[in-house]
Amino acid sequence: MEGMINEEKPIFALMMNKLANIYGKQLNQDIIDVYWEILRPYKIYNVGKAFMLCIEQYQHFPKPAQILPECSNSIRIYGHRDKTDFISYDRQEVLQIKNGG
């Protein structure tokens, strides 16, 4: 199974921050990097779906150990896809993040 690619890391960071906002949590780059490394084997689509499954189940910001089984569940439920619908983003927003602003 091919997972997330480096070019998707800014999108992943957006997804993480949107997830954190739901739970009222602030993230720093170190936290995002740890989650990235752990969740990287999964496609961005399945990680986004896993985030949605976590939102439905957990009252607190999910730890990687809670997200991992939901990634597997998302594959079983939704299959593999290349794009995520967890967030809406446009190319300009992603380029802005990539350029540090």
Stockholm file with secondary structure:
# STOCKHOLM 1.0

chainA/1-101         MEGMINEEKPIFALMMNKLANIYGKQLNQDIIDVYWEILRPYKIYNVGKAFMLCIEQYQHFPKPAQILPECSNSIRIYGHRDKTDFISYDRQEVLQIKNGG
#=GR chainA/1-101 SS CCCCCGGGHHHHHHHHHHHHHHTTCCCCHHHHHHHHHHHTTSCHHHHHHHHHHHHHHCSSCCCHHHHHHHHHHHHHHHCCCSSCCSSCCCHHHHHHHHTTC
#=GC SS_cons         CCCCCGGGHHHHHHHHHHHHHHTTCCCCHHHHHHHHHHHTTSCHHHHHHHHHHHHHHCSSCCCHHHHHHHHHHHHHHHCCCSSCCSSCCCHHHHHHHHTTC
//
